[in-house]
Amino acid sequence: MSQSQLFLLDITSDMSNLARVADFVAEAAQKVKLTQRQSDDVQMAVDEAVTNVMEHAYAGESDGRISIKMRVDDQELFVEIRDQGKEFNAKKVKKPNIKGPLSERSIGGLGIFFMKKLMDKVEFTRDQTGNVTRMSKKLK
């Protein structure tokens, strides 16, 4: 069994950093030889999570800190995203209406839905340092 590989990125909550996040995920995915589908799934899920942090936890402020850690082993990819923004409670997020007519759907709320569809596990917690989003995806 090979050892796990670890990738770290620290950014501010400036929306312009989303390109850095995309590059970070793509480079890590390439180094660990994820399939294109796996890479795309992880990239979209991480982008959704980081965008949510920027828009909601930091309310658009561009100087909040966000740290992203990716760990990949033979079987699974793990992502941890940390921020010190406004507390997030996933239980208060309404499930999106994905079946009704577009005119009856509310704007927003699909980020978490997509994250859960693209990854095998998604969880939100808060500890003494702030919000923590953890996601994992089985690779085999």
The first five atom37 places (N, CA, C, CB, O) and aatype in JSON, in Angstrom:
{
  "aatype": [12, 15, 5, 15, 5, 10, 13, 10, 10, 3, 9, 16, 15, 3, 12, 15, 2, 10, 0, 1, 19, 0, 3, 13, 19, 0, 6, 0, 0, 5, 11, 19, 11, 10, 16, 5, 1, 5, 15, 3, 3, 19, 5, 12, 0, 19, 3, 6, 0, 19, 16, 2, 19, 12, 6, 8, 0, 18, 0, 7, 6, 15, 3, 7, 1, 9, 15, 9, 11, 12, 1, 19, 3, 3, 5, 6, 10, 13, 19, 6, 9, 1, 3, 5, 7, 11, 6, 13, 2, 0, 11, 11, 19, 11, 11, 14, 2, 9, 11, 7, 14, 10, 15, 6, 1, 15, 9, 7, 7, 10, 7, 9, 13, 13, 12, 11, 11, 10, 12, 3, 11, 19, 6, 13, 16, 1, 3, 5, 16, 7, 2, 19, 16, 1, 12, 15, 11, 11, 10, 11],
  "atom_mask": [
    [1, 1, 1, 1, 1],
    [1, 1, 1, 1, 1],
    [1, 1, 1, 1, 1],
    [1, 1, 1, 1, 1],
    [1, 1, 1, 1, 1],
    [1, 1, 1, 1, 1],
    [1, 1, 1, 1, 1],
    [1, 1, 1, 1, 1],
    [1, 1, 1, 1, 1],
    [1, 1, 1, 1, 1],
    [1, 1, 1, 1, 1],
    [1, 1, 1, 1, 1],
    [1, 1, 1, 1, 1],
    [1, 1, 1, 1, 1],
    [1, 1, 1, 1, 1],
    [1, 1, 1, 1, 1],
    [1, 1, 1, 1, 1],
    [1, 1, 1, 1, 1],
    [1, 1, 1, 1, 1],
    [1, 1, 1, 1, 1],
    [1, 1, 1, 1, 1],
    [1, 1, 1, 1, 1],
    [1, 1, 1, 1, 1],
    [1, 1, 1, 1, 1],
    [1, 1, 1, 1, 1],
    [1, 1, 1, 1, 1],
    [1, 1, 1, 1, 1],
    [1, 1, 1, 1, 1],
    [1, 1, 1, 1, 1],
    [1, 1, 1, 1, 1],
    [1, 1, 1, 1, 1],
    [1, 1, 1, 1, 1],
    [1, 1, 1, 1, 1],
    [1, 1, 1, 1, 1],
    [1, 1, 1, 1, 1],
    [1, 1, 1, 1, 1],
    [1, 1, 1, 1, 1],
    [1, 1, 1, 1, 1],
    [1, 1, 1, 1, 1],
    [1, 1, 1, 1, 1],
    [1, 1, 1, 1, 1],
    [1, 1, 1, 1, 1],
    [1, 1, 1, 1, 1],
    [1, 1, 1, 1, 1],
    [1, 1, 1, 1, 1],
    [1, 1, 1, 1, 1],
    [1, 1, 1, 1, 1],
    [1, 1, 1, 1, 1],
    [1, 1, 1, 1, 1],
    [1, 1, 1, 1, 1],
    [1, 1, 1, 1, 1],
    [1, 1, 1, 1, 1],
    [1, 1, 1, 1, 1],
    [1, 1, 1, 1, 1],
    [1, 1, 1, 1, 1],
    [1, 1, 1, 1, 1],
    [1, 1, 1, 1, 1],
    [1, 1, 1, 1, 1],
    [1, 1, 1, 1, 1],
    [1, 1, 1, 0, 1],
    [1, 1, 1, 1, 1],
    [1, 1, 1, 1, 1],
    [1, 1, 1, 1, 1],
    [1, 1, 1, 0, 1],
    [1, 1, 1, 1, 1],
    [1, 1, 1, 1, 1],
    [1, 1, 1, 1, 1],
    [1, 1, 1, 1, 1],
    [1, 1, 1, 1, 1],
    [1, 1, 1, 1, 1],
    [1, 1, 1, 1, 1],
    [1, 1, 1, 1, 1],
    [1, 1, 1, 1, 1],
    [1, 1, 1, 1, 1],
    [1, 1, 1, 1, 1],
    [1, 1, 1, 1, 1],
    [1, 1, 1, 1, 1],
    [1, 1, 1, 1, 1],
    [1, 1, 1, 1, 1],
    [1, 1, 1, 1, 1],
    [1, 1, 1, 1, 1],
    [1, 1, 1, 1, 1],
    [1, 1, 1, 1, 1],
    [1, 1, 1, 1, 1],
    [1, 1, 1, 0, 1],
    [1, 1, 1, 1, 1],
    [1, 1, 1, 1, 1],
    [1, 1, 1, 1, 1],
    [1, 1, 1, 1, 1],
    [1, 1, 1, 1, 1],
    [1, 1, 1, 1, 1],
    [1, 1, 1, 1, 1],
    [1, 1, 1, 1, 1],
    [1, 1, 1, 1, 1],
    [1, 1, 1, 1, 1],
    [1, 1, 1, 1, 1],
    [1, 1, 1, 1, 1],
    [1, 1, 1, 1, 1],
    [1, 1, 1, 1, 1],
    [1, 1, 1, 0, 1],
    [1, 1, 1, 1, 1],
    [1, 1, 1, 1, 1],
    [1, 1, 1, 1, 1],
    [1, 1, 1, 1, 1],
    [1, 1, 1, 1, 1],
    [1, 1, 1, 1, 1],
    [1, 1, 1, 1, 1],
    [1, 1, 1, 0, 1],
    [1, 1, 1, 0, 1],
    [1, 1, 1, 1, 1],
    [1, 1, 1, 0, 1],
    [1, 1, 1, 1, 1],
    [1, 1, 1, 1, 1],
    [1, 1, 1, 1, 1],
    [1, 1, 1, 1, 1],
    [1, 1, 1, 1, 1],
    [1, 1, 1, 1, 1],
    [1, 1, 1, 1, 1],
    [1, 1, 1, 1, 1],
    [1, 1, 1, 1, 1],
    [1, 1, 1, 1, 1],
    [1, 1, 1, 1, 1],
    [1, 1, 1, 1, 1],
    [1, 1, 1, 1, 1],
    [1, 1, 1, 1, 1],
    [1, 1, 1, 1, 1],
    [1, 1, 1, 1, 1],
    [1, 1, 1, 1, 1],
    [1, 1, 1, 1, 1],
    [1, 1, 1, 0, 1],
    [1, 1, 1, 1, 1],
    [1, 1, 1, 1, 1],
    [1, 1, 1, 1, 1],
    [1, 1, 1, 1, 1],
    [1, 1, 1, 1, 1],
    [1, 1, 1, 1, 1],
    [1, 1, 1, 1, 1],
    [1, 1, 1, 1, 1],
    [1, 1, 1, 1, 1],
    [1, 1, 1, 1, 1]
  ],
  "atom_positions": [
    [[0.84, -1.18, 0.0], [0.0, 0.0, 0.0], [0.88, 1.25, 0.0], [-0.95, 0.0, 1.22], [1.83, 1.34, 0.78]],
    [[0.58, 2.18, -0.85], [1.37, 3.41, -0.9], [0.86, 4.39, 0.16], [1.3, 4.04, -2.3], [-0.26, 4.27, 0.66]],
    [[1.72, 5.35, 0.48], [1.34, 6.36, 1.46], [0.37, 7.35, 0.85], [2.57, 7.08, 1.99], [0.26, 7.49, -0.37]],
    [[-0.33, 8.04, 1.73], [-1.24, 9.08, 1.24], [-0.43, 10.32, 0.87], [-2.32, 9.42, 2.3], [0.66, 10.55, 1.39]],
    [[-0.99, 11.09, -0.02], [-0.38, 12.35, -0.43], [-1.23, 13.49, 0.1], [-0.23, 12.43, -1.98], [-2.46, 13.4, 0.13]],
    [[-0.57, 14.56, 0.52], [-1.25, 15.69, 1.15], [-1.0, 16.95, 0.33], [-0.77, 15.87, 2.61], [0.12, 17.21, -0.11]],
    [[-2.06, 17.74, 0.13], [-1.99, 18.99, -0.61], [-2.67, 20.07, 0.22], [-2.66, 18.86, -2.03], [-3.75, 19.85, 0.75]],
    [[-2.03, 21.24, 0.33], [-2.54, 22.32, 1.16], [-2.61, 23.62, 0.37], [-1.66, 22.5, 2.39], [-1.73, 23.91, -0.44]],
    [[-3.66, 24.4, 0.61], [-3.8, 25.71, 0.01], [-4.46, 26.64, 1.02], [-4.63, 25.64, -1.31], [-5.5, 26.31, 1.59]],
    [[-3.85, 27.8, 1.23], [-4.43, 28.83, 2.08], [-4.69, 30.05, 1.21], [-3.5, 29.19, 3.29], [-3.8, 30.52, 0.5]],
    [[-5.92, 30.56, 1.26], [-6.3, 31.72, 0.46], [-7.12, 32.68, 1.3], [-7.09, 31.28, -0.8], [-7.51, 32.38, 2.43]],
    [[-7.38, 33.84, 0.71], [-8.36, 34.75, 1.31], [-9.69, 34.54, 0.61], [-7.9, 36.25, 1.21], [-9.76, 33.86, -0.42]],
    [[-10.73, 35.11, 1.16], [-12.08, 34.89, 0.64], [-12.41, 35.79, -0.55], [-13.09, 35.12, 1.74], [-13.58, 36.0, -0.86]],
    [[-11.4, 36.32, -1.21], [-11.6, 37.12, -2.41], [-12.04, 36.19, -3.54], [-10.29, 37.9, -2.8], [-11.38, 35.19, -3.81]],
    [[-13.16, 36.52, -4.2], [-13.71, 35.67, -5.27], [-12.68, 35.37, -6.37], [-14.93, 36.34, -5.88], [-12.77, 34.34, -7.03]],
    [[-11.73, 36.26, -6.56], [-10.73, 36.03, -7.6], [-9.88, 34.8, -7.29], [-9.83, 37.26, -7.76], [-9.21, 34.26, -8.18]],
    [[-9.88, 34.35, -6.05], [-9.11, 33.16, -5.67], [-9.76, 31.85, -6.09], [-8.89, 33.16, -4.18], [-9.16, 30.79, -5.94]],
    [[-10.98, 31.9, -6.61], [-11.62, 30.65, -7.07], [-10.82, 30.0, -8.19], [-13.06, 30.94, -7.56], [-10.8, 28.77, -8.3]],
    [[-10.14, 30.79, -9.02], [-9.29, 30.23, -10.07], [-8.11, 29.48, -9.45], [-8.77, 31.35, -11.02], [-7.71, 28.43, -9.95]],
    [[-7.55, 30.01, -8.36], [-6.45, 29.32, -7.66], [-6.94, 27.99, -7.08], [-5.88, 30.22, -6.54], [-6.22, 26.99, -7.1]],
    [[-8.15, 28.0, -6.56], [-8.73, 26.77, -6.0], [-8.88, 25.72, -7.1], [-10.1, 27.06, -5.32], [-8.54, 24.55, -6.91]],
    [[-9.4, 26.13, -8.25], [-9.59, 25.21, -9.37], [-8.24, 24.63, -9.81], [-10.27, 25.92, -10.56], [-8.13, 23.43, -10.06]],
    [[-7.22, 25.48, -9.92], [-5.88, 25.02, -10.32], [-5.31, 24.06, -9.28], [-4.93, 26.21, -10.51], [-4.7, 23.05, -9.63]],
    [[-5.5, 24.38, -8.0], [-5.02, 23.54, -6.9], [-5.61, 22.13, -6.99], [-5.36, 24.18, -5.54], [-4.89, 21.14, -6.89]],
    [[-6.93, 22.06, -7.16], [-7.6, 20.75, -7.25], [-7.15, 20.0, -8.5], [-9.14, 20.93, -7.26], [-6.86, 18.81, -8.43]],
    [[-7.08, 20.69, -9.62], [-6.68, 20.05, -10.88], [-5.25, 19.51, -10.8], [-6.79, 21.04, -12.05], [-4.99, 18.39, -11.25]],
    [[-4.34, 20.28, -10.23], [-2.95, 19.83, -10.11], [-2.84, 18.63, -9.17], [-2.06, 20.98, -9.59], [-2.13, 17.67, -9.47]],
    [[-3.54, 18.68, -8.05], [-3.52, 17.55, -7.12], [-4.11, 16.31, -7.78], [-4.31, 17.89, -5.83], [-3.56, 15.22, -7.66]],
    [[-5.23, 16.48, -8.48], [-5.88, 15.35, -9.16], [-4.95, 14.72, -10.19], [-7.17, 15.82, -9.84], [-4.91, 13.5, -10.34]],
    [[-4.22, 15.55, -10.9], [-3.29, 15.05, -11.91], [-2.14, 14.28, -11.26], [-2.74, 16.21, -12.76], [-1.74, 13.22, -11.74]],
    [[-1.61, 14.81, -10.16], [-0.48, 14.17, -9.47], [-0.85, 12.79, -8.94], [0.01, 15.05, -8.33], [-0.02, 11.88, -8.93]],
    [[-2.09, 12.63, -8.49], [-2.51, 11.34, -7.92], [-3.24, 10.48, -8.94], [-3.39, 11.56, -6.7], [-3.76, 9.41, -8.61]],
    [[-3.28, 10.96, -10.18], [-3.84, 10.2, -11.3], [-5.32, 9.85, -11.14], [-3.06, 8.93, -11.48], [-5.73, 8.71, -11.37]],
    [[-6.11, 10.85, -10.75], [-7.56, 10.65, -10.75], [-8.04, 10.58, -12.19], [-8.28, 11.79, -9.97], [-7.4, 11.12, -13.09]],
    [[-9.16, 9.92, -12.4], [-9.77, 9.94, -13.72], [-10.31, 11.36, -13.97], [-10.91, 8.86, -13.84], [-10.45, 12.15, -13.04]],
    [[-10.6, 11.66, -15.22], [-11.15, 12.99, -15.53], [-12.48, 13.2, -14.81], [-11.34, 13.15, -17.06], [-12.75, 14.3, -14.32]],
    [[-13.29, 12.18, -14.74], [-14.59, 12.27, -14.06], [-14.41, 12.55, -12.57], [-15.4, 10.98, -14.25], [-15.07, 13.42, -12.01]],
    [[-13.49, 11.81, -11.94], [-13.22, 12.02, -10.52], [-12.72, 13.44, -10.28], [-12.2, 11.0, -10.0], [-13.15, 14.12, -9.34]],
    [[-11.8, 13.87, -11.13], [-11.23, 15.21, -11.0], [-12.31, 16.28, -11.15], [-10.13, 15.43, -12.06], [-12.37, 17.22, -10.36]],
    [[-13.17, 16.12, -12.15], [-14.26, 17.08, -12.37], [-15.21, 17.12, -11.18], [-15.03, 16.73, -13.65], [-15.62, 18.2, -10.74]],
    [[-15.57, 15.96, -10.65], [-16.48, 15.89, -9.5], [-15.9, 16.61, -8.29], [-16.77, 14.43, -9.15], [-16.57, 17.42, -7.65]],
    [[-14.63, 16.32, -7.98], [-13.99, 16.93, -6.82], [-13.85, 18.43, -7.03], [-12.61, 16.29, -6.55], [-14.08, 19.22, -6.12]],
    [[-13.47, 18.81, -8.24], [-13.29, 20.24, -8.53], [-14.59, 21.0, -8.35], [-12.76, 20.43, -9.95], [-14.6, 22.09, -7.77]],
    [[-15.69, 20.46, -8.84], [-16.98, 21.16, -8.71], [-17.43, 21.21, -7.25], [-18.06, 20.46, -9.57], [-17.92, 22.24, -6.79]],
    [[-17.26, 20.12, -6.52], [-17.67, 20.09, -5.12], [-16.85, 21.09, -4.28], [-17.51, 18.67, -4.54], [-17.41, 21.81, -3.45]],
    [[-15.55, 21.13, -4.51], [-14.7, 22.06, -3.75], [-15.05, 23.5, -4.14], [-13.2, 21.78, -4.02], [-15.11, 24.38, -3.27]],
    [[-15.27, 23.75, -5.42], [-15.65, 25.09, -5.86], [-16.95, 25.53, -5.2], [-15.79, 25.12, -7.4], [-17.06, 26.67, -4.74]],
    [[-17.93, 24.65, -5.14], [-19.21, 24.98, -4.48], [-18.99, 25.3, -3.0], [-20.21, 23.81, -4.64], [-19.53, 26.27, -2.48]],
    [[-18.2, 24.46, -2.33], [-17.96, 24.66, -0.9], [-17.25, 25.98, -0.63], [-17.14, 23.5, -0.34], [-17.65, 26.73, 0.27]],
    [[-16.21, 26.27, -1.39], [-15.44, 27.5, -1.18], [-16.29, 28.72, -1.54], [-14.14, 27.48, -2.02], [-16.23, 29.74, -0.85]],
    [[-17.06, 28.64, -2.61], [-17.95, 29.74, -2.98], [-18.94, 30.01, -1.86], [-18.69, 29.43, -4.29], [-19.21, 31.17, -1.54]],
    [[-19.5, 28.96, -1.26], [-20.43, 29.14, -0.14], [-19.74, 29.84, 1.03], [-20.98, 27.77, 0.32], [-20.33, 30.72, 1.66]],
    [[-18.51, 29.46, 1.32], [-17.77, 30.12, 2.41], [-17.61, 31.6, 2.1], [-16.37, 29.45, 2.62], [-17.86, 32.46, 2.95]],
    [[-17.19, 31.9, 0.87], [-16.97, 33.3, 0.5], [-18.25, 34.12, 0.56], [-16.38, 33.38, -0.91], [-18.25, 35.24, 1.08]],
    [[-19.34, 33.56, 0.05], [-20.59, 34.3, -0.03], [-21.35, 34.36, 1.3], [-21.47, 33.68, -1.07], [-21.96, 35.38, 1.62]],
    [[-21.31, 33.29, 2.07], [-22.14, 33.22, 3.27], [-21.34, 33.39, 4.57], [-22.86, 31.89, 3.31], [-21.7, 34.24, 5.39]],
    [[-20.29, 32.62, 4.76], [-19.53, 32.74, 6.0], [-18.85, 34.1, 6.11], [-18.48, 31.63, 6.09], [-18.8, 34.69, 7.19]],
    [[-18.33, 34.6, 4.98], [-17.65, 35.9, 5.0], [-18.48, 37.02, 4.37], [-16.33, 35.78, 4.27], [-18.01, 38.15, 4.26]],
    [[-19.71, 36.71, 3.96], [-20.64, 37.71, 3.43], [-20.0, 38.62, 2.38], [-21.19, 38.56, 4.56], [-20.26, 39.82, 2.35]],
    [[-19.17, 38.03, 1.53], [-18.56, 38.81, 0.45], [-17.32, 39.59, 0.83], [0.0, 0.0, 0.0], [-16.68, 40.19, -0.03]],
    [[-16.95, 39.58, 2.12], [-15.71, 40.25, 2.53], [-14.54, 39.49, 1.92], [-15.58, 40.31, 4.1], [-14.54, 38.26, 1.89]],
    [[-13.54, 40.21, 1.43], [-12.46, 39.56, 0.68], [-11.24, 39.2, 1.51], [-12.04, 40.45, -0.42], [-10.27, 38.66, 0.97]],
    [[-11.24, 39.48, 2.83], [-10.04, 39.24, 3.62], [-10.17, 38.1, 4.63], [-9.67, 40.49, 4.35], [-9.34, 37.95, 5.52]],
    [[-11.22, 37.28, 4.5], [-11.37, 36.12, 5.38], [-10.4, 35.02, 4.99], [0.0, 0.0, 0.0], [-10.01, 34.92, 3.82]],
    [[-10.0, 34.21, 5.94], [-9.05, 33.12, 5.67], [-9.79, 31.83, 5.38], [-8.08, 32.93, 6.88], [-10.77, 31.48, 6.06]],
    [[-9.31, 31.11, 4.37], [-9.84, 29.8, 4.0], [-8.66, 28.87, 3.8], [-10.74, 29.86, 2.72], [-7.73, 29.19, 3.06]],
    [[-8.7, 27.72, 4.46], [-7.63, 26.74, 4.23], [-8.25, 25.45, 3.69], [-6.83, 26.46, 5.55], [-9.29, 24.98, 4.17]],
    [[-7.58, 24.9, 2.68], [-8.06, 23.69, 2.02], [-6.97, 22.63, 2.14], [-8.43, 23.96, 0.52], [-5.81, 22.87, 1.81]],
    [[-7.38, 21.47, 2.62], [-6.46, 20.34, 2.72], [-7.06, 19.18, 1.95], [-6.19, 19.95, 4.23], [-8.22, 18.82, 2.16]],
    [[-6.27, 18.61, 1.06], [-6.69, 17.4, 0.34], [-5.7, 16.3, 0.67], [-6.76, 17.65, -1.21], [-4.48, 16.49, 0.63]],
    [[-6.24, 15.15, 1.01], [-5.41, 13.97, 1.26], [-5.94, 12.85, 0.4], [-5.4, 13.58, 2.79], [-7.14, 12.59, 0.37]],
    [[-5.04, 12.18, -0.28], [-5.44, 11.11, -1.2], [-4.62, 9.88, -0.87], [-5.25, 11.54, -2.68], [-3.39, 9.93, -0.77]],
    [[-5.32, 8.75, -0.72], [-4.61, 7.47, -0.58], [-5.11, 6.55, -1.7], [-4.85, 6.82, 0.84], [-5.78, 7.0, -2.62]],
    [[-4.79, 5.28, -1.62], [-5.16, 4.34, -2.68], [-6.67, 4.19, -2.87], [-4.56, 2.98, -2.39], [-7.14, 3.91, -3.97]],
    [[-7.41, 4.38, -1.81], [-8.84, 4.08, -1.82], [-9.76, 5.3, -1.87], [-9.17, 3.29, -0.64], [-10.87, 5.23, -2.39]],
    [[-9.28, 6.43, -1.31], [-10.21, 7.53, -1.08], [-9.51, 8.88, -1.11], [-10.91, 7.35, 0.26], [-8.32, 9.0, -0.82]],
    [[-10.28, 9.89, -1.47], [-9.81, 11.27, -1.46], [-10.6, 12.0, -0.36], [-10.0, 11.96, -2.86], [-11.82, 11.87, -0.27]],
    [[-9.89, 12.76, 0.45], [-10.5, 13.52, 1.54], [-10.21, 15.0, 1.33], [-9.98, 13.04, 2.92], [-9.1, 15.37, 0.98]],
    [[-11.21, 15.83, 1.55], [-11.05, 17.28, 1.46], [-11.55, 17.88, 2.76], [-11.81, 17.87, 0.22], [-12.6, 17.5, 3.28]],
    [[-10.78, 18.82, 3.29], [-11.21, 19.57, 4.48], [-11.05, 21.05, 4.18], [-10.39, 19.15, 5.76], [-9.97, 21.5, 3.78]],
    [[-12.11, 21.8, 4.37], [-12.11, 23.24, 4.13], [-12.45, 23.91, 5.46], [-13.12, 23.66, 2.99], [-13.47, 23.61, 6.07]],
    [[-11.58, 24.83, 5.89], [-11.77, 25.52, 7.16], [-11.9, 27.01, 6.94], [-10.62, 25.22, 8.12], [-11.21, 27.59, 6.1]],
    [[-12.79, 27.64, 7.73], [-12.9, 29.1, 7.71], [-13.27, 29.58, 9.11], [-13.96, 29.56, 6.67], [-13.72, 28.8, 9.95]],
    [[-13.08, 30.87, 9.34], [-13.42, 31.47, 10.63], [-14.59, 32.45, 10.47], [-12.2, 32.2, 11.23], [-14.75, 33.38, 11.26]],
    [[-15.39, 32.23, 9.45], [-16.52, 33.12, 9.18], [-17.72, 32.82, 10.06], [0.0, 0.0, 0.0], [-17.64, 32.09, 11.04]],
    [[-18.84, 33.42, 9.67], [-20.1, 33.27, 10.39], [-20.45, 31.78, 10.49], [-21.24, 34.05, 9.69], [-20.27, 31.02, 9.55]],
    [[-20.96, 31.4, 11.65], [-21.3, 29.99, 11.88], [-22.31, 29.48, 10.86], [-21.86, 29.8, 13.3], [-23.27, 30.17, 10.5]],
    [[-22.06, 28.26, 10.4], [-22.94, 27.64, 9.41], [-23.59, 26.41, 10.03], [-22.16, 27.26, 8.12], [-22.92, 25.57, 10.62]],
    [[-24.91, 26.32, 9.88], [-25.65, 25.16, 10.37], [-26.37, 24.53, 9.18], [-26.66, 25.56, 11.5], [-27.38, 25.05, 8.71]],
    [[-25.85, 23.41, 8.7], [-26.41, 22.75, 7.52], [-27.84, 22.3, 7.74], [-25.55, 21.56, 7.13], [-28.6, 22.16, 6.78]],
    [[-28.23, 22.07, 8.98], [-29.59, 21.61, 9.26], [-30.63, 22.69, 8.96], [-29.71, 21.18, 10.73], [-31.81, 22.39, 8.79]],
    [[-30.19, 23.95, 8.89], [-31.12, 25.04, 8.62], [-31.29, 25.31, 7.13], [-30.65, 26.3, 9.3], [-32.11, 26.13, 6.73]],
    [[-30.52, 24.61, 6.3], [-30.61, 24.81, 4.86], [-31.75, 23.95, 4.32], [-29.26, 24.45, 4.15], [-31.77, 22.74, 4.51]],
    [[-32.69, 24.6, 3.64], [-33.81, 23.86, 3.07], [-33.34, 23.04, 1.88], [-34.95, 24.82, 2.65], [-32.47, 23.45, 1.12]],
    [[-33.94, 21.85, 1.75], [-33.64, 21.04, 0.57], [-34.22, 21.74, -0.65], [-34.21, 19.6, 0.71], [-35.35, 22.22, -0.62]],
    [[-33.44, 21.78, -1.73], [-33.93, 22.49, -2.92], [-35.04, 21.72, -3.62], [-32.79, 22.75, -3.89], [-35.07, 20.49, -3.6]],
    [[-35.93, 22.46, -4.24], [-36.98, 21.87, -5.06], [-36.38, 21.64, -6.44], [-38.27, 22.79, -5.13], [-36.23, 22.58, -7.23]],
    [[-36.04, 20.39, -6.74], [-35.4, 20.11, -8.03], [-36.38, 19.51, -9.03], [-34.22, 19.17, -7.84], [-36.01, 19.21, -10.17]],
    [[-37.62, 19.32, -8.61], [-38.59, 18.67, -9.49], [-39.65, 19.63, -10.02], [-39.25, 17.54, -8.78], [-40.23, 19.38, -11.08]],
    [[-39.9, 20.68, -9.31], [-40.95, 21.6, -9.73], [-40.54, 22.45, -10.91], [0.0, 0.0, 0.0], [-39.38, 22.45, -11.31]],
    [[-41.49, 23.19, -11.48], [-41.18, 24.09, -12.59], [-40.17, 25.15, -12.15], [-42.47, 24.77, -13.12], [-40.15, 25.55, -10.99]],
    [[-39.35, 25.6, -13.07], [-38.33, 26.6, -12.76], [-38.93, 27.83, -12.1], [-37.58, 27.0, -14.01], [-38.32, 28.43, -11.21]],
    [[-40.12, 28.22, -12.54], [-40.76, 29.42, -12.0], [-41.11, 29.29, -10.52], [-42.01, 29.73, -12.8], [-41.31, 30.29, -9.84]],
    [[-41.19, 28.05, -10.02], [-41.55, 27.83, -8.62], [-40.34, 27.54, -7.74], [-42.53, 26.69, -8.52], [-40.48, 27.37, -6.53]],
    [[-39.17, 27.48, -8.33], [-37.97, 27.18, -7.55], [-37.33, 28.45, -7.02], [-36.96, 26.4, -8.41], [-37.33, 29.49, -7.69]],
    [[-36.8, 28.36, -5.81], [-36.1, 29.52, -5.26], [-34.67, 29.54, -5.8], [-36.11, 29.49, -3.7], [-34.11, 28.51, -6.16]],
    [[-34.1, 30.72, -5.83], [-32.72, 30.87, -6.29], [-31.79, 30.42, -5.17], [-32.42, 32.34, -6.72], [-32.02, 30.75, -4.0]],
    [[-30.76, 29.69, -5.53], [-29.79, 29.24, -4.54], [-30.17, 27.92, -3.93], [0.0, 0.0, 0.0], [-31.2, 27.33, -4.26]],
    [[-29.32, 27.46, -3.02], [-29.6, 26.22, -2.3], [-29.16, 24.95, -3.01], [0.0, 0.0, 0.0], [-29.32, 23.86, -2.47]],
    [[-28.6, 25.08, -4.2], [-28.18, 23.89, -4.92], [-26.75, 23.47, -4.62], [-28.34, 24.11, -6.39], [-26.37, 22.34, -4.93]],
    [[-25.95, 24.34, -4.03], [-24.54, 24.04, -3.77], [-24.35, 22.77, -2.96], [0.0, 0.0, 0.0], [-23.6, 21.88, -3.35]],
    [[-25.03, 22.69, -1.82], [-24.9, 21.52, -0.96], [-25.46, 20.29, -1.65], [-25.61, 21.74, 0.39], [-24.9, 19.2, -1.54]],
    [[-26.56, 20.46, -2.36], [-27.15, 19.37, -3.13], [-26.12, 18.78, -4.11], [-28.41, 19.85, -3.89], [-25.94, 17.57, -4.17]],
    [[-25.45, 19.65, -4.87], [-24.44, 19.18, -5.82], [-23.26, 18.54, -5.12], [-23.95, 20.34, -6.7], [-22.75, 17.51, -5.56]],
    [[-22.82, 19.14, -4.02], [-21.69, 18.56, -3.27], [-22.01, 17.13, -2.85], [-21.36, 19.43, -2.03], [-21.17, 16.24, -2.96]],
    [[-23.23, 16.92, -2.37], [-23.62, 15.58, -1.92], [-23.78, 14.6, -3.07], [-24.91, 15.65, -1.13], [-23.55, 13.4, -2.9]],
    [[-24.16, 15.09, -4.25], [-24.28, 14.22, -5.42], [-22.91, 13.83, -5.97], [-25.11, 14.92, -6.51], [-22.72, 12.72, -6.47]],
    [[-21.94, 14.75, -5.89], [-20.63, 14.54, -6.49], [-19.66, 13.78, -5.59], [-20.03, 15.86, -6.85], [-18.75, 13.11, -6.08]],
    [[-19.85, 13.87, -4.29], [-18.95, 13.23, -3.33], [-19.71, 12.13, -2.59], [-18.38, 14.27, -2.32], [-20.94, 12.12, -2.57]],
    [[-18.97, 11.2, -1.99], [-19.61, 10.11, -1.27], [-20.05, 10.53, 0.13], [-18.66, 8.94, -1.17], [-21.03, 9.99, 0.67]],
    [[-19.33, 11.48, 0.72], [-19.68, 11.91, 2.07], [-19.4, 13.41, 2.18], [-18.88, 11.12, 3.15], [-18.36, 13.89, 1.72]],
    [[-20.33, 14.14, 2.79], [-20.18, 15.57, 3.02], [-20.68, 15.84, 4.43], [-20.96, 16.43, 1.96], [-21.79, 15.44, 4.79]],
    [[-19.86, 16.53, 5.24], [-20.31, 16.88, 6.58], [-19.82, 18.27, 6.95], [-19.82, 15.85, 7.6], [-18.75, 18.72, 6.53]],
    [[-20.62, 18.93, 7.75], [-20.33, 20.29, 8.2], [-20.3, 20.29, 9.71], [-21.38, 21.31, 7.66], [-21.24, 19.82, 10.36]],
    [[-19.23, 20.81, 10.28], [-19.11, 20.93, 11.73], [-18.53, 22.29, 12.06], [-18.23, 19.78, 12.33], [-18.14, 23.05, 11.18]],
    [[-18.47, 22.57, 13.33], [-17.81, 23.79, 13.81], [-17.03, 23.4, 15.04], [-18.84, 24.94, 14.12], [-17.54, 22.72, 15.93]],
    [[-15.78, 23.85, 15.1], [-14.97, 23.61, 16.29], [-14.49, 24.96, 16.82], [-13.76, 22.67, 15.98], [-14.98, 26.0, 16.4]],
    [[-13.52, 24.93, 17.74], [-13.07, 26.18, 18.36], [-12.4, 27.13, 17.37], [-12.11, 25.87, 19.48], [-12.26, 28.32, 17.66]],
    [[-11.99, 26.62, 16.2], [-11.34, 27.5, 15.22], [-12.29, 28.0, 14.15], [-10.2, 26.77, 14.56], [-11.94, 28.92, 13.41]],
    [[-13.48, 27.44, 14.03], [-14.44, 27.91, 13.04], [-15.19, 26.79, 12.35], [0.0, 0.0, 0.0], [-15.33, 25.69, 12.89]],
    [[-15.66, 27.07, 11.15], [-16.43, 26.1, 10.36], [-15.48, 25.11, 9.69], [-17.29, 26.82, 9.3], [-14.38, 25.47, 9.26]],
    [[-15.93, 23.86, 9.6], [-15.16, 22.83, 8.94], [-16.1, 22.07, 8.01], [-14.48, 21.87, 9.98], [-17.13, 21.54, 8.43]],
    [[-15.72, 22.02, 6.74], [-16.45, 21.21, 5.75], [-15.55, 20.05, 5.38], [-16.84, 22.05, 4.47], [-14.41, 20.26, 4.98]],
    [[-16.05, 18.84, 5.53], [-15.28, 17.64, 5.17], [-16.06, 16.87, 4.11], [-15.0, 16.74, 6.42], [-17.27, 16.66, 4.22]],
    [[-15.31, 16.46, 3.08], [-15.91, 15.68, 2.01], [-14.96, 14.55, 1.66], [-16.22, 16.57, 0.76], [-13.74, 14.68, 1.8]],
    [[-15.52, 13.44, 1.2], [-14.67, 12.33, 0.75], [-15.29, 11.68, -0.47], [-14.47, 11.3, 1.88], [-16.5, 11.75, -0.7]],
    [[-14.42, 11.04, -1.24], [-14.86, 10.34, -2.44], [-14.03, 9.07, -2.56], [-14.7, 11.25, -3.72], [-12.8, 9.1, -2.55]],
    [[-14.74, 7.95, -2.68], [-14.05, 6.67, -2.89], [-13.48, 6.67, -4.3], [-15.01, 5.45, -2.67], [-14.12, 7.15, -5.24]],
    [[-12.29, 6.11, -4.45], [-11.61, 6.13, -5.73], [-11.63, 4.78, -6.44], [-10.2, 6.58, -5.55], [-11.25, 4.67, -7.6]],
    [[-12.08, 3.74, -5.73], [-12.12, 2.41, -6.35], [-13.45, 1.76, -6.1], [-11.01, 1.52, -5.82], [-13.68, 0.63, -6.55]]
  ]
}
